[in-house]
Amino acid sequence: MTHTYDALVVGAGYIGCSIAYYLSAAGLKTALLDRGGVANGASRANYGNIQVQDAELAHSLPLITAGHERCRQIEAELDCPVGYREIGGLLLIETESQWQLMANRLPALHAAGIAAELVPAERLPEIEPLLNPASVLGACYHPHEGQVYPFALMGAYIRRGRERGLALHTQTTVTGFALSGGRLTGVTTDRGPFSAGTVILTTGAWTPQLGQLLGRRWQVPHVHGQAIVTEPTERLLRNHIASAAFFEEMHDTGDGAGAVLAISQATHGHFLLGEAGVVTGDLGATATAAGQAAIAALVGRYFPALRRLRVLRGWAAPVAFTADGLPFFGPVNGIDGLILATAFKSTVIVTPLVGETVAQLVVGGRTGLDLSPFSPDRKLADGH
Ligand SMILES: Cc1cc2nc3c(=O)[nH]c(=O)nc-3n(C[C@H](O)[C@H](O)[C@H](O)COP(=O)(O)OP(=O)(O)OC[C@H]3O[C@@H](n4cnc5c(N)ncnc54)[C@H](O)[C@@H]3O)c2cc1C
């Protein structure tokens, strides 16, 4: 039996859940498919931070600023709590070259209306008392970032989508595509065929596999990112903390033991400590002993007070990225009916905006956002 829909969304992470909701809300008969359950990929492993701090500056600021504004309204829009709160973000700076890198970013951020300032180490205890200021030269401070509870947000999209007719097909792997005269007419899966006028791929690190089925060589490598989760405590951390070294080191191709600082306290009080990352072909979710030890050593150096916390577990997930830091977001040339929305540099901040934008594209054939820099057909350097 063929399942027939107006639109199919493949991948039930942040981006897929959001798109599926907005398509359903626009009145389209929509199905959301995932090879696992909801949040089976990178969206299972993340901190839920609404991050402006690592924005790509050349083309992404309109997406980031509009996305941030949409995040602020998300609980009212979905009429549902998703753990939204405003927090600040600190990018810790340890070297003169990182200080200069951060200073160079400020004019573009300010021009886009994003508050950011460089703070010397001696002022950091006012902003983040838990931090050992002797460990850094200073930080780039973004006072207006935010956080959601990841599963609450994805769950809210699914629930509100279902109220509008959304069909969720978990444990359903897309294994092929049906094409007729250069137009996509559906997908094949291990649960049978699905037909639809539009297919949207939000498949993260698995996107190259699906591209191969279409004869496309989409260059979406991934990093095997891992983190440690501690027992919950009262709220101790005021900000999301990351390292300016992220701009230099995160996409390491080494042995996976390297880690770059990224710490948050989740809405329920758990500390999320990371982040070890290595570029790999491994699409699995196994945390490694070397990666976990590297994270623990790093955290102890900057936040000695956290050493006494009990670790509950570690986790890992494949996180897609692109060589130019821009997402694959928009229609695919030569395959009518196919849209890609994946490999966003910071995903949470753009999640509602991306869903709404795809719904505009599908329903009206156009959107107010300039998606041309994000074309999945753009030329990228080989590898990452
Ligand atoms: C430790 C850690 C912390 C992070 N913290 C943050 C943060 O605070 N803020 C932030 O913005 N980002 C963060 N990230 C990055 C963030 O998690 C990812 O960018 C985001 O989850 C990507 O979401 P997505 O919906 O694009 O893809 P994914 O969540 O990876 O979803 C892709 C989905 O596609 C499905 N799929 C793949 N192939 C098929 C197929 N053939 N058929 C059917 N389904 C298929 C997969 O099962 C998967 O569910 C963090 C990452 C890590 C590792």
The ligand as an ORCA input file, in Angstrom:
! r2SCAN-3c Opt
* xyz 0 1
  C      27.076     17.647     22.960
  C      26.384     18.511     21.937
  C      25.780     19.704     22.343
  C      25.135     20.514     21.404
  N      24.513     21.652     21.850
  C      23.880     22.454     20.969
  C      23.195     23.615     21.436
  O      23.147     23.894     22.639
  N      22.575     24.407     20.509
  C      22.594     24.107     19.166
  O      22.028     24.871     18.387
  N      23.211     22.998     18.720
  C      23.838     22.156     19.576
  N      24.442     21.017     19.128
  C      24.297     20.673     17.708
  C      22.864     20.165     17.477
  O      22.615     19.045     18.301
  C      22.623     19.780     16.008
  O      23.029     20.836     15.175
  C      21.121     19.532     15.760
  O      20.619     18.585     16.681
  C      20.860     19.042     14.348
  O      19.468     18.819     14.217
  P      18.859     18.305     12.861
  O      17.384     18.245     13.034
  O      19.388     19.110     11.726
  O      19.504     16.848     12.635
  P      19.448     15.499     13.518
  O      18.964     15.744     14.889
  O      20.756     14.817     13.376
  O      18.306     14.658     12.779
  C      18.514     13.911     11.618
  C      17.486     12.788     11.649
  O      17.415     12.167     10.361
  C      17.115     10.803     10.566
  N      17.464     10.049      9.364
  C      18.676      9.990      8.781
  N      18.645      9.204      7.691
  C      17.374      8.763      7.557
  C      16.698      7.907      6.631
  N      17.354      7.343      5.591
  N      15.375      7.668      6.805
  C      14.703      8.228      7.840
  N      15.294      9.038      8.759
  C      16.604      9.301      8.625
  C      17.974     10.439     11.785
  O      17.513      9.263     12.415
  C      17.844     11.689     12.649
  O      16.815     11.591     13.613
  C      25.097     20.152     20.032
  C      25.685     18.963     19.623
  C      26.308     18.126     20.570
  C      26.907     16.831     20.125
*
